[in-house]
Every structure is written in structure tokens, then in C-alpha cells.
Amino acid sequence: MKLWAVFLANLGLALSLPFAGAAPSTTQNNPMNIPLEARVREFLEMYNRLYQRLATVAGQANWQASTDVTAEHTGQRIGAEQAQAAFVGNPYIIERTREFLAQRNQLDPLLVRQLERIRLNAAACPGSIPDVVSARVAAEARQSAILDSFEFKLQRPSDNSPRPISVNEIDRLLRESRNLEERRAVWETSKQSGPALKPGLIQLRDLRNRVAREMGFSSFFDLQAAEFGMSAKEMRQLTADLVQQMRPLYEQLHCWARHTLAQRFQQPVPRLIPAHWIGNRWSQEWPGLVESLDMDPFFKDKTPEWIVRQAVQYGESLGFPKLPPGFWQLSDLYELPQNATRKKNTHASAWHVDLDQDVRSLMSVRPDYSWFVTAHHELGHVFYQLAYSTPEVPPVLRTGASPAFHEAMAETLAMSPNQLPYLRQVGVLPPDFKPDANLWLLNVALDHVVFIPWSAGVMAAWEYDLYEGNLPPDQFNRRWWQYVAQFQGIEPPSPRGEEFCDAATKTHINDDPAQYYKYAIASIIRYQLHMHIARKILKQDPHNCNYYGRRDAGEFLLKIMRPGATRDWRQLVREATGEELSARPMLEYFEPLLDWLKKQNQGRQTSWERNN
């Protein structure tokens, strides 16, 4: 108990004195010459205990602020997150962590991983610059409140005045409307929040960079890349390599899509696809291009409740832990009615509120195919959270092996909604539904493959420039559309000057910054895992397999999920699949489609680049 007293004294009680002064020297903190490992274990025991308590308070406040957006709840979130920041960034914690890591060769690997995670936590809010940290926390909360409460207003060409429109309705019209004037109006409406978010983004970029540089990182992007054990430049190179590996397949998809869309809208074939031609606000997926495979009609008789329960039942059929009762009592799963008296964040997400059994999901489920896939994805996160919430995993390591790994687990579980046997088994498709195999694979590629240039290309390059390159605010939009054209082959339907800030309309730019590339890496891992499961465990065709009820597949995934962040993510990939991170399995999965696309595009110029 003496070390406990010393810990709290030097910590400044974390909350009442959030930022203590300079930490005492090593000899002052070890007057009794206690062995190193004993000191580290007691330090970690105390840290984990306080860390979990403060994370719970912050998680509860953040949940309230996201599900009922008010000034009061935003203020409560700021207070809770500032208390958490005061603890994890306290100078005493930073100094002790540095001291112990300097002797890492004498410590157990699990102790070292906890210390490394504590160092990264501290780097986001170092106590040596408390005013900057407090300002960052407050600015992030304000930015989220603007994002979550923003009211979009659509004025169609036939309307006399604008009318409020929900995000779900924007997405529906972009998927379904055949009127190009209406589509352009809807697309431009989806970008209305950008100007309101730009000032906050400028402030946040500066605050985040100041925080990261205080701890020796070159930028906030560099700090985020450190969660993968990489530098900013190494991560940027990895993402560029992924885009390049997928480029031949993407060019064939782009060529097919621009000809198909030009025919649909009776327009000349463009070099760059106009953004409002595509059924997604950011063109990160291209739904509805394969008209014979419109899946939404198969959900006409389904309810939002059925979609969520089916996703839960699917995970439990694999042998994953049953969801605690609190999930159903506390989650916010369905779209708010138009007359609702509250506003909520419309971005689907999974929450691990107490780093233990309090798991929740925030969604706005509608009965359609997109939400069916999303529900499986979000429940994948929740099952992963429960898998590593065990006594064997310390609270500070109760997270994914890397940010990409959490997404990879969710994406792997969301493969089943793209597989015909599963869709038939759960009653979505009739037994006699037999689509053309090439068109089915094309439909999947228009989701999964087109996502790589968006996530590893546009988002990674722009956020790298924003943080690592300190991109001037008067170049935000020009650089954004430069990368959209370069990586996606897409252009805006109308001029987009610097009075707009189209990058800021993407939730992650504000709330989950400088690591969107994790989704691209996750997609690559997903196909590595899926090809292994299909061939080595299920002994089935990877294009036509079914995980449902297969506990051997579930146990394979649980072995990867249970360690949380106690193991290196690259080592887990290597041990599970027998190979390093590679796009090869994903390219192999879509090889039949590439052959088909080459035949469809014969005689066409596949590249959108001017010099080709």
C-alpha cells in the first residue's frame, strides 16, 4: 500500500490536481529498492483501475452527448474527457512509463505492451501542456455537436423553398433517383455542413499537432500511425502500395461504371465520373449499378428489429459470447421519427462503455440491404469487445490489436451478407434465386474494391497533408478534389471553391482523425481471413460459403479476438493465415471478375488519366 500512496501523491489525485508538477526522480520513487518488476506490476494495477473508472465516466458522457445532442450533454462530455485526459497525460505517469520502458529488456512482454499503450495514451494529452489538451478536448466536443445536430435542407428544382431532409433520405435519393437535376441538388445538400465545420477543423488540426509534437511525434498523423507500430511515412507508403496493387482492377471497374452510368443517364461517356452520378455521398461505394441485383426489395417484409436480431443470432451461432441484457436496454438502434424531440449522431458505431460488459450500438436501422450488412459489421465490433473483456487482458489493452484489426474482425463477419447460402438460409432470398455469378461478384466489388482508392488513397493522402504537411486552409478543397480525381477518377458536378470544405463532411475527419486508412488495411485482412476460413476450415468455395452455425470458424476468429491488444497485429495475421499482410488474397477472390471486366471493356480506354 505504500506504493499506492506514493502513486496517488505524485499523480496529484488525477482529478483534483489534474496536472501535477515535475515528477520526482527515480530514486525518490523507490526509496526501499523494491525490485523493478514488482514496481511495474503495482504501477500497472493502479493505472488500470483508475483508467477503467475514468473511461467508464467518459464513455457514459460521450454516449449521452451522441444520442441526445444538447449543450448540457456536450458540456458533460467535455468535463469527463478532460478528467480522463488529466489522468492519462499526467507528468508522473509519463515519467514512470519512460523510466520503466528504458528497462524493457528486464520485463515480461505483457508488461511492456501495457507500458507502450500507456505511452501512446499519454501522447494524445500530455500534462506538460494542459491548456492545449483542454482546448483540444473542448474543440472536439464542439465539432461533434455541430456535426451531430446539423440540419440539412434540400431544395429540389421544383421546390419553392428548402425543406429539412435526413441523412437516410439523402442516401436513399442518391441510390434511387434517376433525375440528374434532383441528384445534383441532393449531393450538394449533403455537403452543406462543410462550411460550418471548417473553422473547427482548422483549430483541431493545430491543437492535435501541438499535442503530438509535445511527445516527440512529427504530427498527429505520425502519432496515429504509431498505434500500428509505424511512422507517418511508413504508413503513407503502405497505403500507397495498397492503392497501386488494386489499381488494375479498379481501373476496369471505373471504365465499366462510367459507361454504364452514361447510358443510364443518357449522357456522353465522361473521363471523370461526376460525383452525383454515384449513389454514395463520397463515392466510397457504388451501390445500385447492377440493377438486376437490387437487394432492397427482399427486405420489404423485414423490420429493423429483425435485422438487428439476425445479426446478433449470426454471431452467437459461431459460438461468440452472448450479448449481456444491457446491450438491448441501453443501445440506440433505430432511426428517430420525424417528430423526435432529440437529435443523435447518425453514424453507425459500436461502444465499449466500461471496457467490460457494457457494450452498446448506435445505429439508425432501416429495413434495407445496406443496413443488414452494417448491422452485421457493428455487431462484429461488439462481439470482439466482449471476446477480449476477460481477466487475462488488462483494461488498458482491451481494444483491437490495432485500429485496423477491429475493423477487420467486423468486416470478416460482414462477409456473410455477401454470400448467397447465408442469405437463403435466413430467409432473405428464396431458394430458387440464382443470380449471374459475375454480376454478383461485380456487385461486391463495387462496395469492397472501390473502397480502397477512397480510404487508402483520398483519405490517407489528404489527412497526411493536413497534419504532416500542415496544409493551408485556403487549399483544403482544392487538394481534396485533386486527390478525388487522382485516386477515384471522380469530379464534382459543380465548382467547389474554398468557401466549401467537403472533406469535413466526412464524420471521421472530425471524430476519428488521421487513421481512416485502417479501413483499407482491414479490408485486406478481411480477405486474407476469409480465404483461409473458406478453404482451410469450411472447405467451401470462397464465393459461395456460409459461416452460419460453424463453431470451428468461430473458434478460429475467437483465437484472434481474445488477445485484444496484448499481441502485435502483424504477428496475429501471420500466425492465423501463414503469410504477411498482402492484397494477394483479395485480388485472387476477384480474379474471375477481372477476366469478365476485360471482356466487357474491350476496345475502351480503361484509364481516366489524361496522358494515357
For each residue, the residues with C-beta under 8 A, 3 or more apart:
1: 4 5
2: 5 6 32
3: 6 7 34 39 42 43 46
4: 1 7 8 42 46
5: 1 2 8 9
6: 2 3 9 10 29
7: 3 4 10 11 42 43 46 92
8: 4 5 11 13 14 46
9: 5 6
10: 6 7 20 23 24 29 92
11: 7 8 14 20 87 90 92 93
12: 16 17 18 19 20 90 92
13: 8 16 17
14: 8 11 17 18 50 54 83 86 87 90
15: 18 83 86 87
16: 12 13
17: 12 13 14 20
18: 12 14 15 82 83 85 86 87 90 127 130
19: 12 86 89 90 91 127 128 130
20: 10 11 12 17 23 90 91 92 127
21: 91
22: 91
23: 10 20 29 91 92 94 95 96
24: 10 28 29
25: 28 29
26: 29 30 99
27: 30 31
28: 24 25 31
29: 6 10 23 24 25 26 96
30: 26 27 33 34 39
31: 27 28
32: 2
33: 30
34: 3 30 38 39
35: 38 39
36: 39 40 100 103 106 107
37: 40 41 106 107 108 111
38: 34 35 41 42
39: 3 30 34 35 36 42 43 100
40: 36 37 43 44 100 107 111 115
41: 37 38 44 45 111
42: 3 4 7 38 39 45 46
43: 3 7 39 40 46 47 96 100
44: 40 41 47 48 111 114 115 394 396
45: 41 42 48 49
46: 3 4 7 8 42 43 49 50
47: 43 44 50 51 93 114 118 396
48: 44 45 51 52 114 394 395 396
49: 45 46 52 53
50: 14 46 47 53 54 87
51: 47 48 54 55 87 88 121 395 396
52: 48 49 55 56 354 355 356 395
53: 49 50 56 57
54: 14 50 51 57 58 80 83 84 87 88
55: 51 52 58 59 84 354 355 395
56: 52 53 59 60 353 354 355 358
57: 53 54 60 61 80 83 84
58: 54 55 61 62 77 80 81 83 84
59: 55 56 62 63 351 352 353 354 358
60: 56 57 63 64 80 353
61: 57 58 64 65 73 76 77 79 80 81
62: 58 59 65 66 77 80 81
63: 59 60 66 67 351 353 360 362
64: 60 61 67 68 73 76 77
65: 61 62 68 69 73 74 76 77 141 144 145
66: 62 63 69 144 148 344 345 362
67: 63 64 332 342 344 345 362
68: 64 65 73 342 343 344
69: 65 66 73 74 145 148 149 342 343 344 345
70: 73 74 342
71: 74 75 145
72: 75 76
73: 61 64 65 68 69 70 76 77
74: 65 69 70 71 77 78 141 142 144 145
75: 71 72 78 79
76: 61 64 65 72 73 79 80
77: 58 61 62 64 65 73 74 80 81 141 144
78: 74 75 81 82 137 138 141
79: 61 75 76 82 83
80: 54 57 58 60 61 62 76 77 83 84
81: 58 61 62 77 78 84 85 137 140 141
82: 18 78 79 85 86 133 134 137 138
83: 14 15 18 54 57 58 79 80 86 87
84: 54 55 57 58 80 81 87 88
85: 18 81 82 88 89 124 125 133 134 137
86: 14 15 18 19 82 83 89 90 125 127 130 133
87: 11 14 15 18 50 51 54 83 84 90 93
88: 51 54 84 85 93 118 121 122 124 125
89: 19 85 86 93 94 121 122 124 125 126 127 133
90: 11 12 14 18 19 20 86 87 93 94 122 127
91: 19 20 21 22 23 94 95 127 128
92: 7 10 11 12 20 23 95 96
93: 11 47 87 88 89 90 96 97 118 122 127
94: 23 89 90 91 97 98 119 122 126 127 128
95: 23 91 92 98 99
96: 23 29 43 92 93 99 100
97: 93 94 100 101 115 118 119 122
98: 94 95 101 102 119
99: 26 95 96 102 103
100: 36 39 40 43 96 97 103 104 107 111 115
101: 97 98 104 112 115 116 119
102: 98 99
103: 36 99 100 106 107
104: 100 101 107 112 115
105:
106: 36 37 103
107: 36 37 40 100 103 104 111 112 115
108: 37 111 112
109: 112 113
110: 113 114 394 566
111: 37 40 41 44 100 107 108 114 115
112: 101 104 107 108 109 115 116
113: 109 110 116 117 397 565 566
114: 44 47 48 110 111 117 118 394 396 397
115: 40 44 97 100 101 104 107 111 112 118 119
116: 101 112 113 119 120
117: 113 114 120 121 396 397 565
118: 47 88 93 97 114 115 121 122 396
119: 94 97 98 101 115 116 122 123
120: 116 117 123 124 223 226 227
121: 51 88 89 117 118 124 125 396
122: 88 89 90 93 94 97 118 119 125 126 127 215
123: 119 120 126 211 212 215 217 223 226
124: 85 88 89 120 121 211 212 223
125: 85 86 88 89 121 122 133 136 137 211
126: 89 94 122 123 129 133 211 214 215
127: 18 19 20 86 89 90 91 93 94 122 130 133
128: 19 91 94 214
129: 126 132 133 210 211 214
130: 18 19 86 127 133 134
131: 134 135
132: 129 135 136 207 210 211 214
133: 82 85 86 89 125 126 127 129 130 136 137 211
134: 82 85 130 131 137 138
135: 131 132 138 139 207
136: 125 132 133 139 140 204 207 208 211
137: 78 81 82 85 125 133 134 140 141
138: 78 82 134 135 141 142
139: 135 136 142 143 200 203 204 207
140: 81 136 137 143 144 204 510 511
141: 65 74 77 78 81 137 138 144 145
142: 74 138 139 145 146 200
143: 139 140 146 147 197 200 201 204 510 511
144: 65 66 74 77 140 141 147 148 345 510 511
145: 65 69 71 74 141 142 148 149
146: 142 143 149 150 193 196 197 200
147: 143 144 150 193 197 345 507 510 511
148: 66 69 144 145 343 344 345 346
149: 69 145 146 343
150: 146 147 192 193 196
151: 164
152: 164 165 166 167 170 189 190 192 193
153: 162 163 164 165 189 192
154: 159 162 163 164 165 170 185 186 189
155: 159 161 162 163 185 189
156: 159 181 182 185
157: 181 182 185
158:
159: 154 155 156 162 163
160:
161: 155
162: 153 154 155 159
163: 153 154 155 159
164: 151 152 153 154
165: 152 153 154 169 170 186 189
166: 152 169 170 335 338 346
167: 152 170 171 346 364
168: 171 172 335 346 364 366
169: 165 166 172 173
170: 152 154 165 166 167 173 174 186 189 190 281
171: 167 168 174 175 279 280 281 370
172: 168 169 175 176
173: 169 170 176 177 182 183 186
174: 170 171 177 183 186 187 190 276 278 279 280 281
175: 171 172 279 287 288
176: 172 173 279 288
177: 173 174 182 183 186
178: 264 265
179: 182 183
180: 183 184 265 267 276 277
181: 156 157 184 185
182: 156 157 173 177 179 185 186
183: 173 174 177 179 180 186 187 276 277
184: 180 181 187 188 276 493 494
185: 154 155 156 157 181 182 188 189
186: 154 165 170 173 174 177 182 183 189 190 276
187: 174 183 184 190 191 275 276 281 493
188: 184 185 191 192 276 493 494
189: 152 153 154 155 165 170 185 186 192
190: 152 170 174 186 187 281 505
191: 187 188 194 496 500 502 505
192: 150 152 153 188 189 195 196
193: 146 147 150 152 196 197 504 505
194: 191 197 198 500 501 502 503 504 505
195: 192 198 499 500 501
196: 146 150 192 193
197: 143 146 147 193 194 200 201 501 504 505 510
198: 194 195 201 202 473 476 501 504
199: 202 203
200: 139 142 143 146 197 203 204 510
201: 143 197 198 204 205 501 503 504 509 510
202: 198 199 205 206 473
203: 139 199 200 206 207
204: 136 139 140 143 200 201 207 208 510 513
205: 201 202 208 209 220 466 467 470
206: 202 203 209 210
207: 132 135 136 139 203 204 210 211
208: 136 204 205 211 212 220 467 513 514
209: 205 206 212 213 219 220 467 470
210: 129 132 206 207 213 214
211: 123 124 125 126 129 132 133 136 207 208 214 215 220 223
212: 123 124 208 209 215 217 218 219 220 222 223 467
213: 209 210 216 217 218 219
214: 126 128 129 132 210 211
215: 122 123 126 211 212 223
216: 213
217: 123 212 213 220 222 223 226
218: 212 213 222 231 232 468
219: 209 212 213 222 223 232 467 468 470
220: 205 208 209 211 212 217 223 224 467 513 514
221: 224 225 232 235 463 464 466 467 468 514
222: 212 217 218 219 225 226 231 232 467 468
223: 120 123 124 211 212 215 217 219 220 226 514
224: 220 221 227 513 514 515
225: 221 222 228 230 231 232 234 235 515
226: 120 123 217 222 223 229 230 231
227: 120 224 402 403 515
228: 225 235 402 403 404 521 569
229: 226 402 568 570
230: 225 226 234 235 238
231: 218 222 225 226 234 235
232: 218 219 221 222 225 235 236 464 467 468
233: 236 237
234: 225 230 231 237 238
235: 221 225 228 230 231 232 238 239 460 517
236: 232 233 239 240 460 461 464 468
237: 233 234 240 241
238: 230 234 235 241 242 517 521
239: 235 236 242 243 456 457 460 461 517 520 521
240: 236 237 243 244 456
241: 237 238 244 245
242: 238 239 245 246 452 456 520 521 524 583
243: 239 240 246 247 452 453 456 457 487
244: 240 241 247
245: 241 242 583 587
246: 242 243 249 250 449 452 453 583 586 587
247: 243 244 250 251 453
248: 251 252 594
249: 246 252 253 445 449 587 590 593 594 597
250: 246 247 253 254 449 450 452 453
251: 247 248 254 255 606 607 608
252: 248 249 255 256 594 597 598 601 606
253: 249 250 256 257 442 445 446 449 450 597
254: 250 251 257 258 273 489 606 608
255: 251 252 258 259 597 601 604 605 606 607
256: 252 253 259 260 442 597 600 601
257: 253 254 260 261 273 286 289 446
258: 254 255 261 262 269 270 273 489 608
259: 255 256 262 263 269 601 604
260: 256 257 263 264 289
261: 257 258 264 265 267 273 277 278 289
262: 258 259 265 266 267 268 269 270
263: 259 260 266
264: 178 260 261
265: 178 180 261 262 277
266: 262 263
267: 180 261 262 270
268: 262
269: 258 259 262
270: 258 262 267 273 274
271: 489 608 610
272: 485 489 490 491 608
273: 254 257 258 261 270 277 278 283 489 490 491
274: 270 277 490 491 492 493
275: 187 278 283 484 490 491 492 493
276: 174 180 183 184 186 187 188 493
277: 180 183 261 265 273 274
278: 174 261 273 275 283 286 490
279: 171 174 175 176 286 287 288 289
280: 171 174 283 284 285 286 287
281: 170 171 174 187 190 505
282: 454 505 506
283: 273 275 278 280 286 450 454 484 488 490
284: 280 450 451 454 455
285: 280 446 447 450 451
286: 257 278 279 280 283 289 446 447 450
287: 175 279 280 370 446 447
288: 175 176 279 291 294
289: 257 260 261 279 286 442 443 446
290: 293 294 439 442 443 446
291: 288 294
292: 435 436 439
293: 290 435 439 440 443
294: 288 290 291 297
295: 298 299 368 369 428
296: 299 300 368 369
297: 294 300
298: 295 369 423 428 429
299: 295 296 302 307 367 368 369 372 428
300: 296 297 367
301:
302: 299 306 307 367 372 428
303: 306 307 367
304: 307 308 333 334 335 365 366 367 371
305: 308 309 334
306: 302 303 309 310 367
307: 299 302 303 304 310 311 365 367 371 372 375
308: 304 305 311 312 333 361 363 365 375 379
309: 305 306 312 313
310: 306 307 313 314 372 375 426
311: 307 308 314 315 372 375 376 378 379
312: 308 309 315 316 323 379
313: 309 310 316 317
314: 310 311 317 318 376 379 413 416 422 426 547 548
315: 311 312 318 320 379 380 382 383 413
316: 312 313 319 320 322 323
317: 313 314 548 549 550 554
318: 314 315 547 548 549 550 551 553 554 557
319: 316 551 554 555 558
320: 315 316 383 386 387 554 558
321: 383 386 387
322: 316
323: 312 316 327 328 359 382 386
324: 327 357 358 359 386
325: 328 329
326: 329 330 357 358 359 360
327: 323 324 330 331 359 360 361 382
328: 323 325 331
329: 325 326
330: 326 327 358 360
331: 327 328 360 361 362 363
332: 67 344 360 361 362 363
333: 304 308 361 362 363 365
334: 304 305 363 364 365
335: 166 168 304 364 365 366
336: 340 342 343 344 364
337: 340
338: 166
339:
340: 336 337 343
341:
342: 67 68 69 70 336
343: 68 69 148 149 336 340
344: 66 67 68 69 148 332 336 362 364
345: 66 67 69 144 147 148 349 362
346: 148 166 167 168 364
347: 362 507 511
348: 361 362 363 364 374 377 378
349: 345 361 362 363 378
350: 359 360 361 362 378 379 381 382 385 410
351: 59 63 359 360 361 362
352: 59 355 358 359 385 389 398 399
353: 56 59 60 63 358 359 360
354: 52 55 56 59 357 358
355: 52 55 56 352 389 395 398
356: 52 389 395 398
357: 324 326 354 386 389
358: 56 59 324 326 330 352 353 354
359: 323 324 326 327 350 351 352 353 382 385 386
360: 63 326 327 330 331 332 350 351 353 382
361: 308 327 331 332 333 348 349 350 351 378 379 382
362: 63 66 67 331 332 333 344 345 347 348 349 350 351
363: 308 331 332 333 334 348 349 371 374 375 378
364: 167 168 334 335 336 344 346 348
365: 304 307 308 333 334 335 371 374 375
366: 168 304 335 371
367: 299 300 302 303 304 306 307 371
368: 295 296 299 371 372
369: 295 296 298 299 372 373 417
370: 171 287 373 374
371: 304 307 363 365 366 367 368 374 375
372: 299 302 307 310 311 368 369 375 376 417 428
373: 369 370 376 377 414 417 418
374: 348 363 365 370 371 377 378 414
375: 307 308 310 311 363 365 371 372 378 379
376: 311 314 372 373 379 380 413 414 416 417
377: 348 373 374 380 381 410 411 413 414
378: 311 348 349 350 361 363 374 375 381 382 410
379: 308 311 312 314 315 350 361 375 376 382 383 413
380: 315 376 377 383 384 409 410 411 412 413 414
381: 350 377 378 384 385 406 409 410
382: 315 323 327 350 359 360 361 378 379 385 386
383: 315 320 321 379 380 386 387 409 413 561
384: 380 381 387 388 400 406 409 410 561
385: 350 352 359 381 382 388 389 398
386: 320 321 323 324 357 359 382 383 389
387: 320 321 383 384 390 558 561 562 564
388: 384 385 393 397 398 399 561 562 563 564 565
389: 352 355 356 357 385 386 393 398
390: 387 393 562
391:
392: 562 566
393: 388 389 390 397 398 562 563 564 565 566
394: 44 48 110 114 397 398 566
395: 48 51 52 55 355 356 398
396: 44 47 48 51 114 117 118 121
397: 113 114 117 388 393 394 564 565 566
398: 352 355 356 385 388 389 393 394 395 564 565
399: 352 388 406 564 565
400: 384 403 404 405 406 407 409 564 565 569
401: 405 560 563 564 565 567 568 569 572
402: 227 228 229 405 406 518 521 565 569
403: 227 228 400 406 407 515 518
404: 228 400 407 408 517 518 519 521 522 525 569
405: 400 401 402 408 409 522 525 569 572
406: 381 384 399 400 402 403 409 410 522
407: 400 403 404 410 411 518 519 521 522
408: 404 405 411 412 521 522 523 525 526 529
409: 380 381 383 384 400 405 406 412 413 557 560 561
410: 350 377 378 380 381 384 406 407 413 414 522
411: 377 380 407 408 414 415 522 523 525 526
412: 380 408 409 415 525 526 529 530 533 557
413: 314 315 376 377 379 380 383 409 410 416 547 557
414: 373 374 376 377 380 410 411 417 418
415: 411 412 418 419 526 530 547
416: 314 376 413 419 422 546 547 548
417: 369 372 373 376 414 422 423
418: 373 414 415 444 447
419: 415 416 422 423 543 544 545 546
420: 423 424 429 433 435 440 544
421: 424 425 544 545 546
422: 314 416 417 419 425 426 546 547 548
423: 298 417 419 420 426 428 429
424: 420 421 427 428 429 430 431 433
425: 421 422 546 548
426: 310 314 422 423 548
427: 424
428: 295 298 299 302 372 423 424
429: 298 420 423 424 433
430: 424 433
431: 424
432:
433: 420 424 429 430
434:
435: 292 293 420 439 440
436: 292 439 440
437: 440 441 543 592
438: 441 442 592 593 596
439: 290 292 293 435 436 442 443
440: 293 420 435 436 437 443 444 543
441: 437 438 444 445 543 590 592 593 596
442: 253 256 289 290 438 439 445 446 593 596 597
443: 289 290 293 439 440 446 447
444: 418 440 441 447 448
445: 249 253 441 442 448 449 450 590 593
446: 253 257 285 286 287 289 290 442 443 449 450
447: 285 286 287 418 443 444 450 451
448: 444 445 451 452 523 586
449: 246 249 250 253 445 446 452 586 590
450: 250 253 283 284 285 286 445 446 447 453 454 488
451: 284 285 447 448 454 455 519 520 523
452: 242 243 246 250 448 449 455 456 457 520 523
453: 243 246 247 250 450 456 457 458 487 488
454: 282 283 284 450 451 457 458 459 487 488
455: 284 451 452 458 459 460 516 517 519 520 523
456: 239 240 242 243 452 453 459 460 517 520 521
457: 239 243 452 453 454 460 461 483 486 487 488
458: 453 454 455 461 462 480 483 484 487 488
459: 454 455 456 462 463 506 508 509 516 517
460: 235 236 239 455 456 457 463 464 516 517 520
461: 236 239 457 458 464 465 483 487
462: 458 459 465 466 471 479 480 483 503
463: 221 459 460 466 467 509 513 514 516
464: 221 232 236 460 461 467 468 469
465: 461 462 468 469 471 479
466: 205 221 462 463 469 470 471 476 514
467: 205 208 209 212 219 220 221 222 232 463 464 470 513 514
468: 218 219 221 222 232 236 464 465
469: 464 465 466
470: 205 209 219 466 467
471: 462 465 466 475 476 479
472: 475 476
473: 198 202 476 498
474: 498
475: 471 472 478 479 498
476: 198 466 471 472 473 479 480 498 501 503
477: 480 481 496 497 498 500 501 502 503
478: 475 481 482 498
479: 462 465 471 475 476 482 483
480: 458 462 476 477 483 484 502 503
481: 477 478 484 485 491 492 496 502
482: 478 479 485 486
483: 457 458 461 462 479 480 486 487
484: 275 283 458 480 481 487 488 490 491 492
485: 272 481 482 488 489 490 491
486: 457 482 483
487: 243 453 454 457 458 461 483 484
488: 283 450 453 454 457 458 484 485
489: 254 258 271 272 273 485 608
490: 272 273 274 275 278 283 484 485
491: 272 273 274 275 481 484 485
492: 274 275 481 484 495 496 502
493: 184 187 188 274 275 276
494: 184 188
495: 492
496: 191 477 481 492 500 502
497: 477 500
498: 473 474 475 476 477 478
499: 195
500: 191 194 195 477 496 497
501: 194 195 197 198 201 476 477 504 505
502: 191 194 477 480 481 492 496 505
503: 194 201 462 476 477 480 506 509
504: 193 194 197 198 201 501 509 510
505: 190 191 193 194 197 281 282 501 502 509
506: 282 459 503 509 510
507: 147 347 510 511 512
508: 459 511 512 513 516
509: 201 459 463 503 504 505 506 513 516
510: 140 143 144 147 197 200 201 204 504 506 507 513
511: 140 143 144 147 347 507 508
512: 507 508 515 516
513: 204 208 220 224 463 467 508 509 510
514: 208 220 221 223 224 463 466 467
515: 224 225 227 403 512 518
516: 455 459 460 463 508 509 512 519
517: 235 238 239 404 455 456 459 460 520 521
518: 402 403 404 407 515 521 522
519: 404 407 451 455 516 522 523
520: 239 242 451 452 455 456 460 517 523 524
521: 228 238 239 242 402 404 407 408 456 517 518 524 525 581
522: 404 405 406 407 408 410 411 518 519 525 526
523: 408 411 448 451 452 455 519 520 526 527 586
524: 242 520 521 527 528 581 582 583 586
525: 404 405 408 411 412 521 522 528 529 573 581
526: 408 411 412 415 522 523 529 530 586
527: 523 524 530 531 585 586 589
528: 524 525 531 532 573 576 577 579 581 582 585 586
529: 408 412 525 526 532 533 557 560 576 577
530: 412 415 526 527 533 534 542 585 589
531: 527 528 534 535 542 585 588 589
532: 528 529 535 536 537 556 576 577 578 585
533: 412 529 530 536 537 538 545 547 553 556 557
534: 530 531 537 538 540 541 542 545
535: 531 532 538 539 540 542
536: 532 533 539
537: 532 533 534 550 552 553 556
538: 533 534 535 545 546 547 550 552 553
539: 535 536
540: 534 535 544 545 546
541: 534 544 545
542: 530 531 534 535 545 589
543: 419 437 440 441 589 592
544: 419 420 421 540 541
545: 419 421 533 534 538 540 541 542
546: 416 419 421 422 425 538 540 550
547: 314 318 413 415 416 422 533 538 550 553 554
548: 314 317 318 416 422 425 426
549: 317 318
550: 317 318 537 538 546 547 553 554
551: 318 319 554 555
552: 537 538 555 556
553: 318 533 537 538 547 550 556 557
554: 317 318 319 320 547 550 551 557 558
555: 319 551 552 558 559
556: 532 533 537 552 553 559 560 576
557: 318 409 412 413 529 533 553 554 560 561
558: 319 320 387 554 555 561 562
559: 555 556 562 576
560: 401 409 529 556 557 563 572 576
561: 383 384 387 388 409 557 558 564
562: 387 388 390 392 393 558 559
563: 388 393 401 560 566 567 572
564: 387 388 393 397 398 399 400 401 561
565: 113 117 388 393 397 398 399 400 401 402
566: 110 113 392 393 394 397 563
567: 401 563 571 572
568: 229 401 571 572
569: 228 400 401 402 404 405 572 573
570: 229 573 574 580 581
571: 567 568 574 575
572: 401 405 560 563 567 568 569 575 576
573: 525 528 569 570 576 577 579 580 581
574: 570 571 577 578 579 580
575: 571 572
576: 528 529 532 556 559 560 572 573
577: 528 529 532 573 574 585
578: 532 574
579: 528 573 574 582 584
580: 570 573 574
581: 521 524 525 528 570 573
582: 524 528 579 585
583: 242 245 246 524 586 587
584: 579 587 588
585: 527 528 530 531 532 577 582 588 589
586: 246 448 449 523 524 526 527 528 583 589 590
587: 245 246 249 583 584 590 591 594
588: 531 584 585 591
589: 527 530 531 542 543 585 586
590: 249 441 445 449 586 587 593 594
591: 587 588 594 595
592: 437 438 441 543 595 596
593: 249 438 441 442 445 590 596 597
594: 248 249 252 587 590 591 597 598
595: 591 592 598 599
596: 438 441 442 592 593 599 600
597: 249 252 253 255 256 442 593 594 600 601
598: 252 594 595 601 602
599: 595 596 602
600: 256 596 597
601: 252 255 256 259 597 598 604 606
602: 598 599
603:
604: 255 259 601
605: 255 612
606: 251 252 254 255 601
607: 251 255 612
608: 251 254 258 271 272 489
609: 612
610: 271
611:
612: 605 607 609
